[in-house]
Amino acid sequence: MPQFNDMLELNIGLLVFSILVTFFILLGCVGYRSRNLSYMRNFIWIVCMNLVMQVGESGLWIMKLGFENVWLTKIFAFFSYGGGTVMAFFYLICILSFVKERGATDVSYRPANIVMIACGIYLLLVFLSMFNGMIFQVDAYGNLTDGPNYWVSWLFDPITLIIVFFVVLHYRKILGRFLSIGMLVFYSVSLITMGLQSIWYPVPELLVCTLALLLLFMLFYLEMAKKLVENERELMQSQMSLTISQIQPHFLYNTLSTIAELCQKDSAMAEEVTNHFSLYLRGNLEHMGDSFPIDFSKELKHVQTYLWIEKIRFQNDLQVVYDIQTEDFLIPALTVQPLVENAVKHGMMGSENVCTIKICTRCVNGGYQVIIEDDGCGFNPDEVITDKRKHVGIDSVRSRLKYMVGGTLTIRSALGKGTRVVIEIPGKEKG
């Protein structure tokens, strides 16, 4: 029977190949735009720890070529022994964050906390082994051997496997058949290969671990592609609903009535209002189906067109204050307009005083804020959630902000005290 453990060049070559595959998996994860998902961030950590573990193991095999450096061997051993330990923790976190992303409401991180404590203890023992040799030992010639307490390594892996097995079993309906099998295969096949220790170890385990990572990445990629299609379909429906909701009948009727009245009193002003009304309608229809954000300056012009028309209607009863500190950012089209329309609606509703609408933009913590305030009658923000038919515009704004620019929408209002709406957009260079 061939002694694979003595074939230094073969083992080094296979480990270098495995490192390259892991590196390309890492590039695929970092380069994909869904890396902002929590489970993908944890998966990236898994890939990184697999890379650290394999670099450490490769270093140990290279040291066998004749290099006699005790401390360099100990450092490689720490990476090799410790990398897999940290990887186990992030793997469990990855599973839990994935089921949470899929909508699970009963996600408990207690199993991850147990594994984190076990990982911390084992990692500390591995670190101390560099000085006392309890898990691994390095002699004066740089030769690595198992320490008297190496059995702890064999104890740690089965414990984490059992915890992972029960977590996957608990969430099997949310994960689905293929992902459940894939997640169990990733963690269990590497343990199965440990049985080859007397013949060939640990290269087969590391190779299988890398191939399992590749399989898991493909499953995650398919999941993200499916989610992306669903998001785009939802976004398209949201945009169409928004466009329809923006051309509200009461605004159409009121504007046409204003134009008709001005035709009798001031034909020049009637023509100007008609031109602004045409610009308003074109702005709504132009952006139907847009899947990319636009410059805020364009959105601001559309808002200003709308407010100009409303000012003609309400005259001095409506005051508009602009505090535009920055326009250098991107925002989904028709995002601010529905919020301003709501501000006018709630600001003028039942009000006998002058209504003031304030629109402000500013840079905050590397990102951007758009604030729309009114001093009108206010409303109950819970209605935004319970009555989606009334607030289809706000629902659409919130979903498009999330999927197109990673932004958020916060509404604070109280009856009789006005409303404050804040859009927050993370910092990102245009283009």
C-alpha positions as semicolon CSV with decimal commas, in nm:
position;residue;x (nm);y (nm);z (nm)
1;M;0,000;0,000;0,000
2;P;0,147;0,340;-0,101
3;Q;0,256;0,566;0,184
4;F;0,081;0,889;0,083
5;N;0,191;1,062;0,403
6;D;0,552;1,040;0,280
7;M;0,485;1,195;-0,063
8;L;0,573;1,555;0,020
9;E;0,551;1,698;-0,332
10;L;0,210;1,533;-0,395
11;N;0,064;1,664;-0,071
12;I;0,201;2,014;-0,122
13;G;0,068;2,020;-0,478
14;L;-0,280;1,908;-0,373
15;L;-0,290;2,161;-0,093
16;V;-0,181;2,443;-0,325
17;F;-0,459;2,337;-0,566
18;S;-0,709;2,339;-0,280
19;I;-0,589;2,685;-0,171
20;L;-0,640;2,818;-0,525
21;V;-0,994;2,676;-0,542
22;T;-1,074;2,827;-0,201
23;F;-0,932;3,161;-0,312
24;F;-1,155;3,168;-0,621
25;I;-1,457;3,077;-0,408
26;L;-1,367;3,374;-0,188
27;L;-1,344;3,603;-0,492
28;G;-1,685;3,480;-0,605
29;C;-1,836;3,557;-0,265
30;V;-1,682;3,902;-0,231
31;G;-1,760;3,999;-0,589
32;Y;-2,126;3,899;-0,573
33;R;-2,360;4,184;-0,481
34;S;-2,559;3,975;-0,229
35;R;-2,258;3,964;0,004
36;N;-2,446;4,213;0,220
37;L;-2,671;3,925;0,330
38;S;-2,580;3,811;0,680
39;Y;-2,541;3,444;0,588
40;M;-2,311;3,535;0,297
41;R;-2,092;3,742;0,527
42;N;-2,061;3,440;0,757
43;F;-1,995;3,214;0,459
44;I;-1,709;3,446;0,359
45;W;-1,563;3,395;0,707
46;I;-1,594;3,018;0,661
47;V;-1,401;3,038;0,333
48;C;-1,137;3,261;0,494
49;M;-1,087;3,017;0,782
50;N;-1,061;2,729;0,536
51;L;-0,793;2,928;0,356
52;V;-0,606;2,996;0,683
53;M;-0,625;2,627;0,777
54;Q;-0,488;2,515;0,440
55;V;-0,212;2,774;0,436
56;G;-0,108;2,647;0,778
57;E;-0,112;2,284;0,666
58;S;0,077;2,368;0,345
59;G;0,339;2,544;0,555
60;L;0,381;2,233;0,770
61;W;0,439;2,014;0,463
62;I;0,684;2,266;0,316
63;M;0,878;2,268;0,644
64;K;0,927;1,892;0,599
65;L;1,139;1,962;0,289
66;G;1,431;2,043;0,516
67;F;1,355;2,376;0,680
68;E;1,435;2,371;1,050
69;N;1,251;2,662;1,207
70;V;1,075;2,576;1,531
71;W;0,865;2,890;1,571
72;L;0,759;2,906;1,207
73;T;0,643;2,545;1,236
74;K;0,448;2,632;1,552
75;I;0,277;2,924;1,378
76;F;0,179;2,705;1,083
77;A;0,051;2,444;1,329
78;F;-0,159;2,706;1,509
79;F;-0,318;2,808;1,176
80;S;-0,379;2,445;1,080
81;Y;-0,530;2,336;1,413
82;G;-0,710;2,662;1,494
83;G;-0,853;2,755;1,152
84;G;-1,095;2,464;1,144
85;T;-1,214;2,547;1,494
86;V;-1,314;2,903;1,407
87;M;-1,466;2,775;1,082
88;A;-1,702;2,549;1,280
89;F;-1,839;2,847;1,472
90;F;-1,901;3,060;1,162
91;Y;-2,058;2,762;0,988
92;L;-2,325;2,728;1,256
93;I;-2,384;3,106;1,255
94;C;-2,418;3,088;0,876
95;I;-2,694;2,825;0,902
96;L;-2,884;3,023;1,164
97;S;-2,860;3,353;0,974
98;F;-2,971;3,176;0,655
99;V;-3,290;3,038;0,808
100;K;-3,354;3,380;0,960
101;E;-3,316;3,538;0,616
102;R;-3,571;3,289;0,486
103;G;-3,824;3,413;0,737
104;A;-3,785;3,189;1,043
105;T;-3,913;3,366;1,353
106;D;-3,794;3,122;1,620
107;V;-3,420;3,142;1,549
108;S;-3,217;3,085;1,865
109;Y;-2,843;3,151;1,871
110;R;-2,794;2,942;2,185
111;P;-2,633;2,650;1,991
112;A;-2,391;2,899;1,834
113;N;-2,305;3,036;2,178
114;I;-2,228;2,683;2,300
115;V;-2,002;2,620;2,000
116;M;-1,841;2,963;2,045
117;I;-1,745;2,877;2,404
118;A;-1,611;2,537;2,297
119;C;-1,420;2,697;2,010
120;G;-1,274;2,960;2,238
121;I;-1,152;2,700;2,486
122;Y;-1,003;2,478;2,217
123;L;-0,841;2,773;2,037
124;L;-0,682;2,878;2,367
125;L;-0,547;2,526;2,417
126;V;-0,403;2,529;2,064
127;F;-0,236;2,862;2,132
128;L;-0,092;2,739;2,463
129;S;0,040;2,433;2,280
130;M;0,289;2,659;2,108
131;F;0,450;2,690;2,453
132;N;0,360;2,374;2,650
133;G;0,299;2,117;2,372
134;M;-0,031;1,986;2,511
135;I;-0,209;1,954;2,170
136;F;0,093;1,946;1,939
137;Q;0,468;1,944;1,993
138;V;0,761;2,070;1,787
139;D;1,109;1,937;1,860
140;A;1,436;2,125;1,825
141;Y;1,458;2,024;1,457
142;G;1,114;2,162;1,368
143;N;0,942;1,820;1,353
144;L;0,571;1,828;1,444
145;T;0,408;1,553;1,650
146;D;0,082;1,512;1,842
147;G;0,085;1,624;2,203
148;P;-0,038;1,420;2,502
149;N;-0,380;1,593;2,491
150;Y;-0,435;1,564;2,117
151;W;-0,747;1,359;2,192
152;V;-0,924;1,692;2,264
153;S;-0,928;1,752;1,887
154;W;-1,118;1,429;1,833
155;L;-1,364;1,528;2,104
156;F;-1,438;1,876;1,968
157;D;-1,537;1,780;1,612
158;P;-1,808;1,520;1,698
159;I;-1,966;1,761;1,950
160;T;-1,997;2,038;1,691
161;L;-2,126;1,788;1,433
162;I;-2,404;1,677;1,668
163;I;-2,507;2,039;1,732
164;V;-2,504;2,118;1,358
165;F;-2,707;1,803;1,286
166;F;-2,982;1,899;1,531
167;V;-2,992;2,261;1,408
168;V;-3,031;2,148;1,046
169;L;-3,289;1,890;1,152
170;H;-3,487;2,155;1,342
171;Y;-3,497;2,392;1,042
172;R;-3,519;2,127;0,769
173;K;-3,855;2,254;0,640
174;I;-3,719;2,606;0,596
175;L;-3,391;2,491;0,446
176;G;-3,545;2,242;0,207
177;R;-3,413;1,899;0,112
178;F;-3,111;2,000;-0,098
179;L;-2,977;2,266;0,135
180;S;-3,027;2,043;0,439
181;I;-2,832;1,762;0,275
182;G;-2,566;2,003;0,147
183;M;-2,510;2,157;0,489
184;L;-2,479;1,819;0,657
185;V;-2,249;1,687;0,386
186;F;-2,013;1,983;0,426
187;Y;-1,949;1,916;0,793
188;S;-1,970;1,536;0,801
189;V;-1,754;1,432;0,504
190;S;-1,446;1,598;0,651
191;L;-1,494;1,393;0,969
192;I;-1,535;1,072;0,767
193;T;-1,199;1,131;0,598
194;M;-1,034;1,149;0,940
195;G;-1,061;0,769;0,941
196;L;-0,784;0,768;0,680
197;Q;-0,537;0,910;0,929
198;S;-0,313;0,603;0,932
199;I;-0,294;0,600;0,550
200;W;-0,322;0,958;0,438
201;Y;-0,402;1,257;0,658
202;P;-0,501;1,539;0,663
203;V;-0,483;1,631;0,292
204;P;-0,796;1,431;0,189
205;E;-0,995;1,602;0,464
206;L;-0,892;1,948;0,346
207;L;-0,962;1,864;-0,018
208;V;-1,307;1,728;0,063
209;C;-1,376;2,033;0,280
210;T;-1,291;2,264;-0,011
211;L;-1,511;2,067;-0,252
212;A;-1,795;2,077;0,002
213;L;-1,746;2,455;0,028
214;L;-1,775;2,478;-0,349
215;L;-2,099;2,277;-0,339
216;L;-2,237;2,497;-0,062
217;F;-2,143;2,811;-0,253
218;M;-2,331;2,682;-0,558
219;L;-2,639;2,613;-0,345
220;F;-2,619;2,962;-0,193
221;Y;-2,568;3,111;-0,539
222;L;-2,884;2,941;-0,667
223;E;-3,071;3,064;-0,360
224;M;-2,952;3,421;-0,416
225;A;-3,039;3,405;-0,787
226;K;-3,389;3,287;-0,699
227;K;-3,423;3,564;-0,440
228;L;-3,298;3,822;-0,689
229;V;-3,562;3,723;-0,943
230;E;-3,831;3,747;-0,676
231;N;-3,704;4,089;-0,565
232;E;-3,697;4,220;-0,921
233;R;-4,051;4,097;-0,980
234;E;-4,164;4,259;-0,657
235;L;-3,977;4,576;-0,748
236;M;-4,146;4,594;-1,089
237;Q;-4,490;4,548;-0,935
238;S;-4,403;4,808;-0,673
239;Q;-4,295;5,058;-0,939
240;M;-4,612;5,008;-1,140
241;S;-4,825;5,047;-0,826
242;L;-4,633;5,360;-0,735
243;T;-4,674;5,516;-1,077
244;I;-5,046;5,452;-1,074
245;S;-5,082;5,576;-0,717
246;Q;-4,882;5,888;-0,796
247;I;-5,129;6,003;-1,060
248;Q;-5,403;6,029;-0,802
249;P;-5,749;6,129;-0,927
250;H;-5,799;6,406;-0,671
251;F;-5,475;6,575;-0,780
252;L;-5,572;6,543;-1,147
253;Y;-5,918;6,686;-1,087
254;N;-5,793;6,969;-0,869
255;T;-5,520;7,067;-1,113
256;L;-5,754;7,057;-1,414
257;S;-6,008;7,264;-1,218
258;T;-5,736;7,516;-1,136
259;I;-5,636;7,537;-1,502
260;A;-6,000;7,581;-1,609
261;E;-6,049;7,861;-1,359
262;L;-5,727;8,033;-1,465
263;C;-5,835;8,019;-1,830
264;Q;-6,109;8,265;-1,736
265;K;-5,892;8,491;-1,521
266;D;-5,529;8,462;-1,634
267;S;-5,463;8,275;-1,959
268;A;-5,085;8,317;-1,931
269;M;-5,081;8,157;-1,587
270;A;-5,314;7,881;-1,712
271;E;-5,061;7,804;-1,985
272;E;-4,776;7,795;-1,733
273;V;-4,968;7,562;-1,498
274;T;-5,049;7,337;-1,796
275;N;-4,678;7,319;-1,885
276;H;-4,584;7,229;-1,526
277;F;-4,862;6,972;-1,513
278;S;-4,729;6,818;-1,833
279;L;-4,380;6,799;-1,680
280;Y;-4,526;6,633;-1,371
281;L;-4,706;6,364;-1,573
282;R;-4,401;6,302;-1,790
283;G;-4,183;6,264;-1,481
284;N;-4,416;5,995;-1,345
285;L;-4,451;5,801;-1,668
286;E;-4,084;5,826;-1,767
287;H;-3,966;5,627;-1,467
288;M;-4,221;5,345;-1,482
289;G;-4,021;5,022;-1,466
290;D;-3,686;5,187;-1,385
291;S;-3,454;4,938;-1,214
292;F;-3,171;5,185;-1,147
293;P;-3,160;5,483;-0,911
294;I;-3,128;5,837;-1,045
295;D;-2,947;6,152;-0,932
296;F;-3,126;6,318;-0,644
297;S;-3,120;6,646;-0,838
298;K;-3,364;6,495;-1,093
299;E;-3,595;6,374;-0,818
300;L;-3,580;6,717;-0,657
301;K;-3,686;6,888;-0,981
302;H;-3,987;6,656;-1,004
303;V;-4,082;6,739;-0,644
304;Q;-4,043;7,110;-0,713
305;T;-4,274;7,081;-1,015
306;Y;-4,540;6,912;-0,803
307;L;-4,512;7,168;-0,522
308;W;-4,522;7,458;-0,768
309;I;-4,863;7,334;-0,890
310;E;-4,989;7,290;-0,534
311;K;-4,870;7,641;-0,446
312;I;-5,084;7,781;-0,729
313;R;-5,381;7,596;-0,582
314;F;-5,332;7,678;-0,212
315;Q;-5,162;8,016;-0,258
316;N;-5,025;8,154;0,072
317;D;-5,179;7,873;0,277
318;L;-4,893;7,647;0,169
319;Q;-4,532;7,739;0,240
320;V;-4,235;7,534;0,119
321;V;-3,885;7,551;0,274
322;Y;-3,588;7,389;0,103
323;D;-3,269;7,312;0,297
324;I;-3,071;7,121;0,036
325;Q;-2,718;7,070;0,169
326;T;-2,623;6,799;-0,082
327;E;-2,755;6,656;-0,409
328;D;-2,459;6,432;-0,485
329;F;-2,620;6,092;-0,428
330;L;-2,848;5,841;-0,596
331;I;-3,208;5,762;-0,504
332;P;-3,486;5,551;-0,663
333;A;-3,705;5,762;-0,890
334;L;-4,039;5,877;-0,748
335;T;-3,922;5,821;-0,392
336;V;-3,947;6,167;-0,238
337;Q;-4,253;6,275;-0,442
338;P;-4,512;6,044;-0,273
339;L;-4,380;6,142;0,069
340;V;-4,410;6,512;-0,015
341;E;-4,763;6,452;-0,149
342;N;-4,856;6,286;0,181
343;A;-4,704;6,583;0,365
344;V;-4,923;6,824;0,167
345;K;-5,229;6,605;0,217
346;H;-5,187;6,572;0,595
347;G;-5,055;6,925;0,630
348;M;-5,355;7,088;0,464
349;M;-5,618;6,847;0,594
350;G;-5,846;7,025;0,841
351;S;-5,591;7,301;0,892
352;E;-5,698;7,663;0,927
353;N;-5,341;7,788;0,956
354;V;-5,060;7,810;0,706
355;C;-4,904;7,467;0,638
356;T;-4,525;7,454;0,608
357;I;-4,350;7,174;0,421
358;K;-3,976;7,146;0,479
359;I;-3,746;6,935;0,261
360;C;-3,392;6,884;0,384
361;T;-3,093;6,680;0,264
362;R;-2,764;6,632;0,445
363;C;-2,461;6,407;0,480
364;V;-2,461;6,198;0,798
365;N;-2,194;5,944;0,900
366;G;-2,076;5,892;0,544
367;G;-2,433;5,845;0,416
368;Y;-2,721;6,070;0,319
369;Q;-3,050;6,175;0,471
370;V;-3,360;6,317;0,308
371;I;-3,606;6,465;0,559
372;I;-3,963;6,571;0,479
373;E;-4,149;6,753;0,756
374;D;-4,491;6,913;0,786
375;D;-4,668;7,088;1,072
376;G;-5,012;6,957;0,982
377;C;-5,266;6,732;1,152
378;G;-5,045;6,420;1,155
379;F;-5,166;6,060;1,139
380;N;-5,124;5,719;1,299
381;P;-4,808;5,553;1,152
382;D;-4,953;5,207;1,233
383;E;-5,195;5,259;0,944
384;V;-4,898;5,230;0,709
385;I;-4,873;4,866;0,813
386;T;-5,239;4,774;0,864
387;D;-5,393;4,948;0,562
388;K;-5,170;4,881;0,262
389;R;-5,428;5,003;0,012
390;K;-5,413;5,354;0,154
391;H;-5,037;5,355;0,177
392;V;-4,929;5,169;-0,136
393;G;-4,697;5,461;-0,220
394;I;-4,516;5,440;0,114
395;D;-4,486;5,061;0,088
396;S;-4,338;5,099;-0,259
397;V;-4,091;5,364;-0,145
398;R;-3,973;5,146;0,143
399;S;-3,918;4,835;-0,072
400;R;-3,744;5,021;-0,355
401;L;-3,515;5,201;-0,111
402;K;-3,416;4,867;0,041
403;Y;-3,351;4,676;-0,283
404;M;-3,206;4,954;-0,501
405;V;-2,982;5,154;-0,264
406;G;-2,992;4,968;0,069
407;G;-3,182;5,257;0,226
408;T;-3,444;5,279;0,499
409;L;-3,759;5,482;0,559
410;T;-3,866;5,603;0,905
411;I;-4,198;5,775;0,975
412;R;-4,272;5,962;1,295
413;S;-4,609;6,127;1,330
414;A;-4,860;6,217;1,596
415;L;-5,214;6,343;1,561
416;G;-5,217;6,720;1,577
417;K;-4,837;6,747;1,587
418;G;-4,726;6,698;1,229
419;T;-4,514;6,436;1,056
420;R;-4,142;6,377;1,004
421;V;-4,024;6,129;0,741
422;V;-3,655;6,036;0,716
423;I;-3,492;5,853;0,427
424;E;-3,144;5,717;0,507
425;I;-2,914;5,602;0,227
426;P;-2,570;5,447;0,288
427;G;-2,279;5,632;0,132
428;K;-2,192;5,517;-0,219
429;E;-2,019;5,689;-0,505
430;K;-2,237;5,760;-0,807
431;G;-2,170;5,548;-1,113
